[in-house]
Amino acid sequence: MRKVIEASKGCILTNGKTYGRKIYLAQGEDESCYYEISQAEYEALTSDEDKVF
């Protein structure tokens, strides 16, 4: 059975590569690698990905 971690209200979980409100950990993956960022921080980080140069 996979372990599931959930972000607090208004936050997003990330490990620097993966983002989500609910993370289904892979077998052997450590939840301590994930930390919360605010919704605003997430939007600022991902808005850069949408820009086309």
URLIN-V336388 format. One record per run of one state. SS is the DSSP state (H for helix, E for strand, C for the rest). FROM is the first residue (numbers start at 0). TO is the last residue. Records with the same first field share a line. If there is no record, write none. Layout:
# URLIN-V336388
SS->FROM-TO, FROM-TO
This chain:
# URLIN-V336388
C->0-2, 6-9, 14-17, 20-20, 24-29, 33-33, 50-52
E->3-5, 10-13, 18-19, 21-23, 34-37
H->30-32, 38-49
